[in-house]
Amino acid sequence: MEKQRIQWIKGCDPFDGTPRYSFEGRDPSVTVSAIGVVITAERRRKYAHDPKSSKLFYTGYVRHMEKESADYTKEYEHLNDCKAATEALFQEYCRLFPDDTEAL
């Protein structure tokens, strides 16, 4: 499976309004319905002693619904770094579960 161009879509958490990202717009010839992907954001202090250092930290999450397996990326300060790590984790899931990547 070759690398696909991913278009991220911004949404928000229904409870606290923090940004959440997921993607659609994968290659139209491929569907990956059993693999879910989301990036969540958490606002907290970068430095515990500095109340003005509050910022968003991003964590990627990839889950295979049918196999009930899930993995998280490490926490990132920059969204682009988290997107790259989440995409790599998604590609790994596509390699691990090739039967769930179906051509239309």
DSSP file (Angstrom, degrees, kcal/mol; ACC not computed):
  #  RESIDUE AA STRUCTURE BP1 BP2  ACC     N-H-->O    O-->H-N    N-H-->O    O-->H-N    TCO  KAPPA ALPHA  PHI   PSI    X-CA   Y-CA   Z-CA
    1    1 A M              0   0    0      0, 0.0     2,-0.1     0, 0.0     3,-0.1   0.000 360.0 360.0 360.0 123.7    0.0    0.0    0.0
    2    2 A E        -     0   0    0      1,-0.1     2,-0.1     0, 0.0     0, 0.0  -0.428 360.0 -83.1 -82.8 159.7    1.5    3.3   -1.0
    3    3 A K        -     0   0    0     -2,-0.1     2,-0.3     1,-0.1    -1,-0.1  -0.370  48.4-145.6 -64.4 135.0    1.5    6.4    1.1
    4    4 A Q        -     0   0    0     -2,-0.1     2,-0.5    -3,-0.1    22,-0.1  -0.715  16.6-110.8-104.4 152.3   -1.8    8.3    0.8
    5    5 A R        -     0   0    0     -2,-0.3     2,-0.5    20,-0.1    22,-0.0  -0.717  37.7-154.0 -79.4 124.5   -2.4   12.1    0.9
    6    6 A I        -     0   0    0     -2,-0.5     2,-0.6    20,-0.1    19,-0.1  -0.889  10.9-159.1-110.7 130.8   -4.3   12.8    4.1
    7    7 A Q  E     -A   24   0A   0     17,-1.2    17,-1.3    -2,-0.5     2,-0.2  -0.931  17.8-146.9-106.7 111.3   -6.6   15.8    4.6
    8    8 A W  E     -A   23   0A   0     -2,-0.6     2,-0.4    15,-0.2    15,-0.3  -0.542   6.7-152.4 -80.2 143.3   -7.0   16.6    8.3
    9    9 A I  E     -A   22   0A   0     13,-3.7    13,-1.9    -2,-0.2     2,-0.4  -0.969   9.3-138.7-119.0 129.1  -10.4   17.9    9.5
   10   10 A K  E     +A   21   0A   0     -2,-0.4    11,-0.2    11,-0.2     2,-0.2  -0.709  33.8 151.0 -90.4 135.8  -10.6   20.1   12.6
   11   11 A G  E     -A   20   0A   0      9,-3.3     9,-1.6    -2,-0.4     2,-0.3  -0.611  34.8-112.6-136.1-161.1  -13.5   19.7   15.0
   12   12 A C  E     -A   19   0A   0      7,-0.3     6,-0.1    -2,-0.2    28,-0.0  -0.995  26.4-100.3-144.7 153.6  -13.9   20.2   18.8
   13   13 A D     >  -     0   0    0      5,-3.1     4,-1.7    -2,-0.3     7,-0.0  -0.516  29.9-139.1 -67.2 131.1  -14.4   18.1   21.9
   14   14 A P  T  4 S+     0   0    0      0, 0.0    -1,-0.1     0, 0.0     0, 0.0   0.702  96.4  45.0 -69.3 -16.9  -18.1   18.2   22.8
   15   15 A F  T  4 S+     0   0    0      3,-0.1    -2,-0.0     1,-0.0    -3,-0.0   0.894 131.5   9.5 -94.7 -45.7  -17.3   18.6   26.5
   16   16 A D  T  4 S-     0   0    0      2,-0.1    -1,-0.0     0, 0.0    -3,-0.0   0.460  90.7-122.1-118.4  -1.4  -14.6   21.1   26.8
   17   17 A G     <  +     0   0    0     -4,-1.7     3,-0.1     1,-0.2     0, 0.0   0.524  57.4 148.7  77.2   5.0  -14.3   22.6   23.3
   18   18 A T        -     0   0    0      1,-0.1    -5,-3.1    -6,-0.1    -1,-0.2  -0.396  56.8 -89.9 -69.5 152.1  -10.6   21.8   22.8
   19   19 A P  E     -A   12   0A   0      0, 0.0    22,-0.8     0, 0.0     2,-0.3  -0.291  42.5-173.0 -64.7 145.3   -9.6   21.0   19.2
   20   20 A R  E     -AB  11  40A   0     -9,-1.6    -9,-3.3    20,-0.2     2,-0.4  -0.983   5.4-158.8-133.8 146.4   -9.8   17.5   17.9
   21   21 A Y  E     +AB  10  39A   0     18,-2.3    18,-2.9    -2,-0.3     2,-0.3  -0.969  18.0 158.1-128.7 141.9   -8.6   16.4   14.5
   22   22 A S  E     -A    9   0A   0    -13,-1.9   -13,-3.7    -2,-0.4     2,-0.4  -0.872  27.8-124.3-144.1 177.7   -9.4   13.4   12.3
   23   23 A F  E     +A    8   0A   0     14,-0.4     2,-0.2    -2,-0.3   -15,-0.2  -0.985  28.6 159.0-138.3 147.9   -9.1   12.7    8.6
   24   24 A E  E     +A    7   0A   0    -17,-1.3   -17,-1.2    -2,-0.4    -2,-0.0  -0.597  51.7  82.2-132.1-164.1  -11.1   11.7    5.7
   25   25 A G        +     0   0    0     -2,-0.2   -20,-0.1   -19,-0.1    -1,-0.1   0.771  58.2 159.6  70.1  23.0  -10.3   12.3    2.1
   26   26 A R        -     0   0    0      1,-0.2    -1,-0.1   -20,-0.1   -20,-0.1  -0.205  63.9 -53.5 -64.8 172.0   -8.0    9.3    1.9
   27   27 A D    >   -     0   0    0      1,-0.2     3,-2.5     2,-0.1    -1,-0.2  -0.267  55.1-133.2 -48.3 123.1   -7.3    7.9   -1.6
   28   28 A P  T 3  S+     0   0    0      0, 0.0    -1,-0.2     0, 0.0    76,-0.1   0.691 103.0  62.1 -59.5 -18.0  -10.8    7.4   -3.0
   29   29 A S  T 3  S+     0   0    0     74,-0.1    75,-1.4    75,-0.1     2,-0.4   0.497 103.3  57.5 -84.8  -1.3   -9.9    3.9   -4.3
   30   30 A V  E <   -F  103   0B   0     -3,-2.5     2,-0.4    73,-0.2    73,-0.2  -0.983  61.2-168.7-131.6 138.4   -9.2    2.7   -0.7
   31   31 A T  E     -F  102   0B   0     71,-1.7    71,-1.5    -2,-0.4     2,-0.2  -0.981   7.1-173.0-123.6 141.9  -11.4    2.6    2.4
   32   32 A V    >   +     0   0    0     -2,-0.4     3,-0.8    69,-0.2    69,-0.1  -0.595  22.3 155.7-129.4  69.5  -10.2    1.9    5.9
   33   33 A S  T 3   +     0   0    0     67,-0.3    -1,-0.1     1,-0.2    68,-0.1   0.767  68.1  54.3 -73.6 -26.6  -13.4    1.6    7.8
   34   34 A A  T 3  S+     0   0    0     66,-0.5    31,-2.9    -3,-0.1     2,-0.6   0.576  95.8  76.0 -85.6  -8.0  -12.2   -0.5   10.7
   35   35 A I  E <   - C   0  64A   0     -3,-0.8     2,-0.3    29,-0.2    29,-0.2  -0.911  65.7-163.6-110.6 116.9   -9.3    1.8   11.6
   36   36 A G  E     - C   0  63A   0     27,-3.1    27,-2.6    -2,-0.6     2,-0.4  -0.770   4.5-169.6-100.3 144.2  -10.2    5.0   13.5
   37   37 A V  E     + C   0  62A   0     -2,-0.3   -14,-0.4    25,-0.2     2,-0.3  -0.997  13.1 156.8-135.5 134.8   -7.9    8.0   13.9
   38   38 A V  E     - C   0  61A   0     23,-2.3    23,-2.4    -2,-0.4     2,-0.5  -0.985  26.8-149.1-153.5 148.7   -8.1   11.1   16.0
   39   39 A I  E     -BC  21  60A   0    -18,-2.9   -18,-2.3    -2,-0.3     2,-0.3  -0.988  21.1-163.7-115.7 127.0   -5.8   13.7   17.5
   40   40 A T  E     -BC  20  59A   0     19,-2.6    19,-2.3    -2,-0.5     2,-0.4  -0.761   4.9-147.4-108.3 157.6   -6.9   15.2   20.8
   41   41 A A  E     - C   0  58A   0    -22,-0.8     2,-0.4    -2,-0.3    17,-0.2  -0.954   7.9-167.7-124.9 144.1   -5.6   18.4   22.5
   42   42 A E  E     - C   0  57A   0     15,-2.3    15,-2.1    -2,-0.4     2,-0.6  -0.997  16.0-140.0-131.6 128.0   -5.2   19.1   26.2
   43   43 A R  E     + C   0  56A   0     -2,-0.4     2,-0.3    13,-0.2    13,-0.2  -0.774  44.7 131.6 -89.4 123.8   -4.6   22.6   27.6
   44   44 A R  E     - C   0  55A   0     11,-2.4    11,-2.7    -2,-0.6     2,-0.2  -0.955  58.1 -72.1-158.2 174.3   -2.1   22.6   30.4
   45   45 A R  E     - C   0  54A   0     -2,-0.3     9,-0.2     9,-0.3     3,-0.2  -0.521  22.4-156.1 -77.6 138.2    1.0   24.4   31.6
   46   46 A K  S    S+     0   0    0      7,-1.8     2,-0.5     1,-0.3    -1,-0.2   0.869  93.4  33.0 -75.0 -39.3    4.3   23.7   29.9
   47   47 A Y  S >  S-     0   0    0      3,-0.4     3,-1.6     1,-0.1     6,-0.3  -0.982  77.5-146.6-119.6 122.8    6.1   24.8   33.1
   48   48 A A  T 3  S+     0   0    0     -2,-0.5    -1,-0.1     1,-0.3    -3,-0.1   0.804  98.9  50.7 -59.5 -31.1    4.4   23.9   36.4
   49   49 A H  T 3  S+     0   0    0      1,-0.1    -1,-0.3    -3,-0.1    -3,-0.0   0.561 100.2  70.9 -85.1  -7.7    5.7   27.0   38.1
   50   50 A D    X   -     0   0    0     -3,-1.6     3,-1.7     1,-0.1    -3,-0.4  -0.896  57.3-170.2-116.4 104.4    4.6   29.5   35.4
   51   51 A P  G >  S+     0   0    0      0, 0.0     3,-0.5     0, 0.0    -1,-0.1   0.700  87.2  60.3 -66.7 -16.9    0.8   30.0   35.1
   52   52 A K  G 3  S+     0   0    0      1,-0.2    -2,-0.0    -7,-0.0     0, 0.0   0.450  84.1  80.6 -87.2  -0.5    1.3   31.9   31.8
   53   53 A S  G <   +     0   0    0     -3,-1.7    -7,-1.8    -6,-0.3    -1,-0.2   0.180  60.2 137.5 -92.2  19.3    2.8   28.9   30.1
   54   54 A S  E <   +C   45   0A   0     -3,-0.5     2,-0.3    -9,-0.2    -9,-0.3  -0.456  24.0 145.6 -67.1 131.4   -0.6   27.3   29.4
   55   55 A K  E     -C   44   0A   0    -11,-2.7   -11,-2.4    -2,-0.2     2,-0.3  -0.953  49.2 -83.5-156.6 172.0   -0.7   25.8   25.9
   56   56 A L  E     -C   43   0A   0     -2,-0.3     2,-0.4   -13,-0.2   -13,-0.2  -0.667  32.6-164.6 -86.5 138.4   -2.2   23.0   23.9
   57   57 A F  E     -C   42   0A   0    -15,-2.1   -15,-2.3    -2,-0.3     2,-0.4  -0.978  13.3-144.4-120.3 138.4   -0.5   19.6   23.8
   58   58 A Y  E     -CD  41  76A   0     18,-3.2    18,-3.0    -2,-0.4     2,-0.4  -0.820  15.8-176.4-112.2 140.7   -1.5   17.1   21.1
   59   59 A T  E     -C   40   0A   0    -19,-2.3   -19,-2.6    -2,-0.4     2,-0.3  -0.998  16.8-141.8-134.8 130.6   -1.7   13.3   21.3
   60   60 A G  E     -C   39   0A   0     14,-0.5    13,-2.2    -2,-0.4     2,-0.4  -0.643  14.4-166.7 -91.2 150.4   -2.6   11.0   18.4
   61   61 A Y  E     -CE  38  72A   0    -23,-2.4   -23,-2.3    -2,-0.3     2,-0.4  -0.994   7.1-176.7-140.7 127.3   -4.8    7.9   18.8
   62   62 A V  E     -CE  37  71A   0      9,-2.5     9,-2.5    -2,-0.4     2,-0.4  -0.995  10.1-178.4-126.7 131.7   -5.3    5.0   16.3
   63   63 A R  E     -CE  36  70A   0    -27,-2.6   -27,-3.1    -2,-0.4     2,-0.7  -0.990  26.0-145.6-135.0 137.1   -7.7    2.2   17.0
   64   64 A H  E  >> -CE  35  69A   0      5,-3.1     5,-1.3    -2,-0.4     4,-1.1  -0.906  19.2-158.9 -97.3 112.2   -8.7   -1.0   15.2
   65   65 A M  T  45S+     0   0    0    -31,-2.9     3,-0.2    -2,-0.7    -1,-0.2   0.899  84.2  42.3 -62.5 -46.9  -12.4   -1.3   16.0
   66   66 A E  T  45S+     0   0    0    -32,-0.3    -1,-0.2     1,-0.2   -31,-0.1   0.870 119.3  42.0 -73.5 -36.9  -12.8   -5.0   15.4
   67   67 A K  T  45S-     0   0    0    -33,-0.2    -1,-0.2     2,-0.1    -2,-0.2   0.550 101.2-133.7 -86.3  -7.5   -9.6   -6.3   17.0
   68   68 A E  T  <5 +     0   0    0     -4,-1.1     2,-0.4     1,-0.2    -3,-0.2   0.888  57.7 137.6  54.1  44.4  -10.0   -3.9   19.9
   69   69 A S  E   < +E   64   0A   0     -5,-1.3    -5,-3.1     2,-0.0     2,-0.3  -0.936  25.8 173.9-117.5 145.5   -6.4   -2.7   19.7
   70   70 A A  E     -E   63   0A   0     -2,-0.4     2,-0.3    -7,-0.2    -7,-0.2  -0.995  11.5-167.6-150.0 150.1   -5.3    0.9   20.1
   71   71 A D  E     -E   62   0A   0     -9,-2.5    -9,-2.5    -2,-0.3     2,-0.3  -0.985   8.7-149.2-139.3 150.3   -2.1    2.9   20.3
   72   72 A Y  E     -E   61   0A   0     -2,-0.3   -11,-0.2   -11,-0.2     2,-0.1  -0.862  14.4-132.2-113.3 150.8   -1.3    6.5   21.3
   73   73 A T        -     0   0    0    -13,-2.2     3,-0.1    -2,-0.3     2,-0.1  -0.423  40.7 -90.3 -83.3 173.1    1.6    8.6   20.0
   74   74 A K        -     0   0    0     -2,-0.1   -14,-0.5     1,-0.1     2,-0.3  -0.315  56.0 -83.3 -73.7 172.7    3.7   10.5   22.5
   75   75 A E        -     0   0    0    -16,-0.1     2,-0.3    -3,-0.1   -16,-0.2  -0.608  48.3-163.8 -82.6 137.8    2.6   14.0   23.4
   76   76 A Y  B     -D   58   0A   0    -18,-3.0   -18,-3.2    -2,-0.3     3,-0.0  -0.924  25.2-152.9-124.1 146.8    3.6   16.8   21.1
   77   77 A E  S    S+     0   0    0     -2,-0.3     2,-0.4   -20,-0.2   -21,-0.1   0.756  86.7  58.4 -81.9 -27.7    3.7   20.6   21.5
   78   78 A H  S  > S-     0   0    0      1,-0.1     4,-1.7   -20,-0.1     3,-0.3  -0.894  73.6-144.1-112.7 132.4    3.3   21.2   17.7
   79   79 A L  H  > S+     0   0    0     -2,-0.4     4,-2.7     1,-0.2     5,-0.2   0.879  99.4  56.6 -60.1 -41.9    0.3   19.9   15.8
   80   80 A N  H  > S+     0   0    0      1,-0.2     4,-2.1     2,-0.2    -1,-0.2   0.877 106.4  50.3 -61.6 -37.5    2.3   19.2   12.6
   81   81 A D  H  > S+     0   0    0     -3,-0.3     4,-2.1     2,-0.2    -1,-0.2   0.910 112.0  47.7 -65.0 -41.4    4.6   16.9   14.6
   82   82 A C  H  X S+     0   0    0     -4,-1.7     4,-2.6     2,-0.2    -2,-0.2   0.890 109.6  53.0 -67.3 -39.1    1.7   15.0   16.0
   83   83 A K  H  X S+     0   0    0     -4,-2.7     4,-2.7     2,-0.2    -1,-0.2   0.928 109.5  48.9 -60.7 -44.7    0.0   14.7   12.6
   84   84 A A  H  X S+     0   0    0     -4,-2.1     4,-2.0     1,-0.2    -2,-0.2   0.917 113.8  45.7 -62.6 -43.5    3.2   13.1   11.2
   85   85 A A  H  X S+     0   0    0     -4,-2.1     4,-2.1     2,-0.2    -1,-0.2   0.884 113.6  49.4 -67.4 -38.3    3.5   10.7   14.0
   86   86 A T  H  X S+     0   0    0     -4,-2.6     4,-2.5     2,-0.2    -2,-0.2   0.895 109.7  51.0 -68.7 -39.7   -0.2    9.8   13.9
   87   87 A E  H  X S+     0   0    0     -4,-2.7     4,-2.5     2,-0.2    -2,-0.2   0.897 110.0  50.4 -63.1 -39.8    0.0    9.2   10.1
   88   88 A A  H  X S+     0   0    0     -4,-2.0     4,-1.9     2,-0.2    -2,-0.2   0.906 111.2  48.3 -64.3 -40.9    2.9    6.9   10.6
   89   89 A L  H  X S+     0   0    0     -4,-2.1     4,-2.1     2,-0.2    -2,-0.2   0.892 110.5  51.8 -65.7 -39.3    1.0    5.0   13.3
   90   90 A F  H  X S+     0   0    0     -4,-2.5     4,-2.1     2,-0.2    -2,-0.2   0.916 108.5  50.6 -60.8 -44.6   -2.0    4.8   10.9
   91   91 A Q  H  X S+     0   0    0     -4,-2.5     4,-1.8     1,-0.2    -1,-0.2   0.871 108.1  53.6 -62.4 -36.4    0.3    3.4    8.1
   92   92 A E  H  X S+     0   0    0     -4,-1.9     4,-2.5     2,-0.2    -1,-0.2   0.912 107.6  50.1 -64.2 -42.1    1.6    0.8   10.6
   93   93 A Y  H  X S+     0   0    0     -4,-2.1     4,-2.4     1,-0.2    -2,-0.2   0.879 107.6  54.4 -63.4 -36.9   -2.0   -0.3   11.3
   94   94 A C  H  < S+     0   0    0     -4,-2.1    -1,-0.2     1,-0.2    -2,-0.2   0.871 110.8  45.8 -64.1 -35.7   -2.6   -0.6    7.6
   95   95 A R  H  < S+     0   0    0     -4,-1.8    -2,-0.2     1,-0.2    -1,-0.2   0.880 114.5  47.9 -72.1 -38.1    0.4   -2.9    7.3
   96   96 A L  H  < S+     0   0    0     -4,-2.5    -2,-0.2     1,-0.3    -1,-0.2   0.846 123.4  31.6 -71.2 -33.8   -0.7   -4.9   10.4
   97   97 A F    ><  +     0   0    0     -4,-2.4     3,-1.5    -5,-0.2    -1,-0.3  -0.543  67.4 156.3-123.8  65.2   -4.3   -5.3    9.2
   98   98 A P  G >   +     0   0    0      0, 0.0     3,-1.4     0, 0.0    -1,-0.1   0.762  69.9  66.1 -65.9 -23.7   -4.2   -5.4    5.4
   99   99 A D  G 3  S+     0   0    0      1,-0.3    -5,-0.1    -3,-0.1    -2,-0.0   0.707  95.6  58.2 -69.9 -17.7   -7.5   -7.3    5.1
  100  100 A D  G <  S+     0   0    0     -3,-1.5     2,-0.7    -6,-0.1   -66,-0.5   0.336  88.0  81.6 -95.0   7.0   -9.3   -4.2    6.5
  101  101 A T  S <  S-     0   0    0     -3,-1.4     2,-0.4    -7,-0.1   -69,-0.2  -0.903  70.0-175.9-108.5  99.3   -8.0   -2.0    3.7
  102  102 A E  E     -F   31   0B   0    -71,-1.5   -71,-1.7    -2,-0.7     2,-0.3  -0.813  24.0-130.8-106.5 133.6  -10.4   -2.8    1.0
  103  103 A A  E      F   30   0B   0     -2,-0.4   -73,-0.2   -73,-0.2   -74,-0.1  -0.594 360.0 360.0 -74.4 139.8  -10.3   -1.6   -2.6
  104  104 A L              0   0    0    -75,-1.4    -1,-0.1    -2,-0.3   -74,-0.1   0.478 360.0 360.0 -76.6 360.0  -13.6   -0.2   -3.8
